[in-house]
Amino acid sequence: MRSQPITQYVRITQYALAPFLTRSSQLCSAYIRWLRSRIGSRKTILAYATALIRDEAGRLLFQRRTDFRDEWWGLPGGVLEPFETLTECVKREALEETGWQVEPIRMIGLYASPEWDVRYPNGDEVQQFTVALECRITGGHAQTDKTEVIEDRFFAVDDPPEPCPPWYAAMLRDLRREGLTEDGDELTLLAERLGVSTSDLASGMPRIRSQDSSLDATVADEEFEASLLEVLSDFQVTVPEIGTIHAERPPRVILTSNRTREVHDALKRRCLHLYIDFPDSERELQIVKLKVPGVGNQLAVEVVELLHRVRKLDLKKTPSISETLDWVKALTLLNIKQLDSELVEQTLSSLMKYEADIRKAQQELKAYLTERKTRLAGSDDKDHLH
């Protein structure tokens, strides 16, 4: 007997289970409960389908949900369920949550970013992979599902309710690209990424909208560094597919370097150089107190004093201001009030990135604490004699 493709067995399974899936959300809930029973509230990746439903006036349907306690406005949609297509998912969610029967018209886009992670009120964390589909109403009537939704309401696309999460804002931005052909969509996206107008790009003679920008040259690829030569000398960018793009006015470009690798001499010749040293103790203390509001004054002063000593050592990597802030945050979270705590040495890994540097910092910490203790003892003796 010839073996059958696995897809055929999947279809057979779907048909066999169909009588039991009349309320598919129950299956999804069971799946989510099973998943959470294994991983707890830890972050997992889930696929979502979102419906961008327009009425006859072109307005868009928004909703306030119960699972986020009326914190923001969103769009109808939900998790893709077992044996379900995206179209089926968006139709089901729209009907369940709004009472409207809808038909997808086009896909607006795919949305996935760790910056758009969701933490539900019960503590469950999700990194979402969302497909947004524009939909038209084909039937039904407004009927809000009070178990999931507090309110459904239509708003103009250009005047959405607030607050609105960033992933929904991205969908609205993409939805506004109307009246374009498929080529027009690609042209618009390319024009936005290059910073030129669509008409200039279509004419084959684009010009860069000059914008001030900054770049850390030492973390950029060497190939990109080579392309900067053209930008900084001729104020233009050559793209093989579309030609040379000229700047309307010379841009102001700031290149920063942390000296982790040498920048090419040809690039250096096109720059004016300015060395920015670490801030003095008073300025760094202000930065620490501003960026770590909960830090105690004594701890902040001692950290800054020690760091100015440590930076004079022969280190593989001198701790930066950002690493100083990381260390202060770690000390504050551990409720450390001053640097003579036994936990201080164990937290130096948040400040130094190399073992040899950590050992040198530990020695400098001991020397600093010894000097401080001697200084305080001398001050106590003077007070006693007085």
C-alpha positions in Angstrom: 0.0 0.0 0.0 1.4 3.4 -1.0 1.9 5.9 1.8 -0.3 8.9 1.7 1.0 12.5 2.0 1.0 13.8 5.6 -1.2 16.7 4.4 -3.9 14.3 3.6 -3.9 12.9 7.1 -4.1 16.5 8.4 -7.2 17.2 6.3 -8.8 13.9 7.4 -8.1 14.9 11.0 -9.7 18.3 10.5 -12.8 16.7 9.0 -13.0 14.2 11.8 -12.8 16.8 14.5 -15.1 19.3 12.8 -18.3 18.3 14.7 -16.4 19.0 17.9 -15.1 22.4 16.9 -18.3 24.4 16.8 -16.9 26.6 19.5 -13.3 26.7 18.4 -12.3 29.2 21.1 -12.8 26.5 23.6 -10.1 24.5 21.8 -7.9 27.5 21.7 -8.4 28.1 25.4 -7.6 24.5 26.1 -4.4 24.8 24.0 -3.4 28.0 25.8 -4.1 26.3 29.2 -2.0 23.3 28.2 0.8 25.5 27.0 0.8 27.7 30.2 0.8 24.5 32.3 4.2 23.7 30.8 5.9 27.0 30.7 4.0 29.1 33.2 3.8 32.8 32.5 7.1 32.9 30.6 7.2 34.6 27.2 6.0 32.5 24.2 5.3 33.4 20.6 1.7 33.3 19.4 0.2 34.1 16.0 -2.6 36.7 15.9 -5.0 37.9 13.2 -6.3 41.5 13.5 -9.4 42.8 11.6 -9.4 46.4 10.4 -13.1 46.8 9.9 -14.4 49.8 8.0 -18.0 51.0 7.8 -19.6 52.7 4.7 -18.2 56.1 5.8 -14.6 54.6 5.8 -14.3 54.8 9.6 -12.5 52.1 11.5 -13.9 49.9 14.3 -11.9 50.2 17.6 -12.6 48.4 20.9 -11.8 48.6 24.6 -11.1 45.1 26.0 -11.8 43.7 29.4 -8.5 41.7 29.6 -6.6 45.0 29.8 -8.9 46.8 32.2 -9.8 49.6 29.8 -6.2 50.7 29.6 -6.2 51.4 25.8 -8.1 51.1 22.6 -7.3 48.2 20.2 -8.7 46.5 17.1 -10.8 43.3 16.9 -8.8 40.0 16.6 -7.3 37.2 18.5 -5.0 34.1 18.5 -4.9 31.8 15.5 -6.4 28.5 16.6 -5.6 24.9 15.7 -6.7 23.8 12.2 -7.7 27.5 11.3 -6.6 29.8 8.5 -6.0 33.5 8.9 -9.1 34.3 7.0 -11.2 32.0 9.2 -9.6 33.4 12.3 -10.3 37.1 11.5 -13.9 36.3 10.5 -14.5 34.3 13.7 -13.0 36.9 16.0 -14.9 39.8 14.3 -18.2 38.0 14.7 -17.6 36.9 18.3 -16.3 40.3 19.5 -18.4 42.7 17.4 -21.4 40.9 15.9 -20.4 41.9 12.4 -19.8 39.4 9.6 -16.8 40.5 7.6 -14.8 39.6 4.5 -11.1 40.3 4.2 -10.2 42.6 1.3 -6.4 42.7 1.6 -3.5 42.1 3.9 -2.1 45.3 5.4 1.0 43.8 6.8 2.9 41.5 9.2 3.8 42.9 12.6 6.4 41.2 14.9 8.9 42.9 17.2 10.2 42.2 20.7 9.4 45.9 21.4 5.8 45.0 21.0 5.7 42.2 23.6 2.4 42.0 25.6 2.1 41.3 29.3 -1.4 40.3 30.2 -2.9 41.3 33.6 -2.5 37.7 34.8 1.3 37.9 34.2 1.4 35.9 31.0 3.9 37.3 28.5 3.6 37.0 24.7 5.7 38.0 21.8 3.1 38.5 19.1 3.3 37.7 15.4 0.3 39.5 14.0 -1.3 39.6 10.5 -3.5 42.6 9.9 -6.3 42.2 7.3 -8.5 45.1 6.1 -12.2 43.9 6.1 -15.5 45.0 4.8 -18.8 44.3 6.5 -21.0 41.8 4.7 -23.7 41.2 7.3 -24.7 40.9 11.0 -25.3 43.8 13.4 -23.4 45.5 16.2 -23.3 43.2 19.2 -20.5 43.6 21.6 -19.2 40.5 23.4 -19.2 41.8 27.0 -17.0 39.0 28.2 -14.1 40.2 26.1 -15.0 43.8 25.1 -16.2 46.8 27.0 -17.0 48.9 24.0 -16.9 48.9 20.2 -16.9 52.2 18.4 -16.1 53.5 14.9 -13.5 56.3 14.5 -12.0 58.2 11.6 -8.7 56.6 10.5 -6.9 59.9 10.8 -8.3 60.6 14.2 -8.0 57.3 16.2 -8.7 57.1 19.9 -6.0 57.3 22.5 -4.1 55.6 24.0 -3.4 53.2 21.1 -0.5 50.6 21.4 2.4 51.1 18.9 1.6 47.9 16.9 -1.9 49.1 16.2 -0.5 52.6 15.3 1.8 50.8 12.8 -1.2 49.1 11.2 -3.1 52.4 10.9 -0.1 54.0 9.3 0.1 51.2 6.7 -3.7 51.3 6.2 -3.5 54.9 5.1 -1.5 53.8 2.0 -4.6 53.6 -0.3 -5.1 53.9 -4.0 -1.7 52.5 -4.9 -1.0 49.5 -7.1 1.2 46.7 -6.0 4.1 48.5 -7.6 3.1 51.7 -6.0 3.1 50.1 -2.5 6.7 48.9 -3.1 7.7 52.3 -4.4 6.2 54.0 -1.3 8.0 51.7 1.1 11.3 52.2 -0.8 10.9 55.9 -0.8 10.2 56.1 2.9 13.3 53.9 3.7 15.5 56.1 1.5 14.0 59.4 2.7 13.0 60.6 -0.7 9.6 61.5 -2.3 7.7 58.9 -4.3 7.6 61.2 -7.4 11.4 61.8 -7.3 12.0 58.1 -7.0 9.7 57.3 -9.9 11.3 60.0 -12.1 14.7 58.3 -11.6 16.3 61.5 -10.2 15.7 61.2 -6.4 17.2 63.7 -4.0 17.8 62.9 -0.3 15.8 64.9 2.2 18.8 66.2 4.3 18.4 65.2 7.9 20.9 65.5 10.7 21.9 62.1 12.0 24.4 60.3 14.2 26.1 56.9 13.9 28.6 54.9 15.9 31.2 54.1 13.2 32.9 51.4 15.3 29.8 49.2 15.4 29.0 49.6 11.7 30.2 47.1 9.2 33.4 47.9 7.3 31.4 47.8 4.0 29.0 50.4 5.4 32.0 52.5 6.5 33.2 52.4 2.9 29.9 53.7 1.7 30.2 56.7 4.1 33.1 58.0 2.0 30.7 58.8 -0.8 28.2 60.3 1.6 30.7 62.6 3.4 32.7 63.6 0.3 30.0 64.0 -2.4 26.9 64.1 -0.3 25.2 61.4 -2.4 24.4 57.7 -2.2 24.6 55.3 -5.2 22.0 52.5 -5.3 22.6 50.1 -8.2 18.9 49.5 -8.8 17.9 53.1 -9.0 21.0 55.2 -9.6 22.6 58.0 -7.6 20.7 60.0 -5.0 21.9 63.5 -4.3 21.4 65.6 -1.2 19.5 68.8 -1.5 21.8 70.4 1.0 24.9 69.0 2.8 23.7 66.9 5.8 25.3 67.3 9.2 26.6 63.9 10.2 28.0 63.0 13.6 30.1 59.9 13.8 30.9 58.5 17.3 33.6 56.0 18.1 34.3 54.0 21.2 37.7 52.9 19.8 36.9 49.2 19.8 38.4 49.2 16.3 40.2 51.7 14.2 38.2 53.7 11.7 39.8 53.9 8.2 42.1 56.8 7.5 40.2 57.8 4.4 37.0 58.3 6.6 39.0 60.2 9.3 40.2 62.7 6.7 36.6 63.7 5.9 35.8 64.5 9.5 36.6 67.1 12.1 37.7 65.4 15.4 36.5 66.3 18.9 37.6 64.2 21.9 34.9 64.0 24.6 36.4 62.8 27.9 34.4 61.3 30.8 32.5 63.9 32.9 34.0 65.2 36.1 32.8 63.8 39.4 30.2 66.5 40.0 28.7 66.0 36.5 28.7 62.2 36.7 27.0 62.4 40.1 24.2 64.5 38.6 23.8 61.9 35.8 23.6 59.0 38.3 21.0 60.7 40.4 19.0 61.7 37.4 19.0 58.2 35.7 18.7 56.2 38.9 16.1 58.1 41.0 16.1 55.6 43.9 19.8 55.7 44.6 21.0 56.9 48.0 23.3 60.0 48.1 26.1 58.2 49.9 26.1 55.2 47.5 26.1 57.6 44.5 29.0 59.6 45.8 31.1 56.5 46.6 30.4 54.9 43.2 31.5 58.0 41.4 34.6 58.4 43.5 35.6 54.7 42.9 34.9 54.9 39.2 37.2 57.9 38.7 39.9 55.8 40.3 39.1 52.6 38.3 39.2 54.5 35.0 42.9 55.4 35.7 43.8 51.7 35.8 45.2 49.8 32.8 42.0 48.1 31.7 41.0 46.2 28.6 37.7 48.1 28.6 37.2 51.2 30.7 33.7 51.3 32.2 31.4 53.8 30.4 28.7 55.9 31.9 26.0 53.4 30.8 27.8 50.6 32.6 28.1 52.8 35.7 24.3 53.3 35.6 23.8 49.5 35.2 26.0 48.9 38.3 24.2 51.5 40.4 20.9 50.0 39.4 22.1 46.6 40.5 23.3 47.9 43.8 20.1 49.8 44.4 17.9 46.7 43.6 20.0 44.8 46.2 19.3 47.5 48.7 23.0 48.3 49.1 23.5 51.6 50.9 27.3 51.9 50.7 30.3 50.2 49.1 31.5 48.3 52.1 28.7 45.7 51.6 29.8 42.1 51.0 27.6 41.9 47.9 29.5 44.7 46.1 32.3 42.5 44.7 29.7 40.1 43.4 28.0 42.8 41.3 31.2 44.0 39.6 30.4 41.9 36.5 27.7 44.4 35.6 30.4 47.1 35.5 33.4 45.2 34.0 33.2 42.8 31.1 36.6 41.0 31.4 37.8 38.8 34.3 41.2 40.6 34.5 39.5 43.9 34.7 37.2 42.6 37.5 40.2 41.5 39.5 41.8 44.9 39.2 38.6 46.6 40.1 38.3 44.4 43.2 41.8 45.4 44.3 41.0 49.1 43.7 37.8 48.7 45.7 39.6 47.3 48.7 42.2 50.1 48.5 39.4 52.7 48.3 37.5 51.2 51.3 40.7 51.1 53.3 41.5 54.7 52.6 38.0 55.8 53.3 38.0 53.9 56.6 41.3 55.5 57.6 39.9 58.9 56.6 36.8 58.5 58.6 38.7 57.2 61.6 41.0 60.3 61.5 37.9 62.5 61.4 36.5 60.8 64.5 39.7 61.2 66.4 39.8 64.9 65.7 36.2 65.3 66.8 37.0 63.4 70.0 40.1 65.6 70.8 38.0 68.7 70.2 
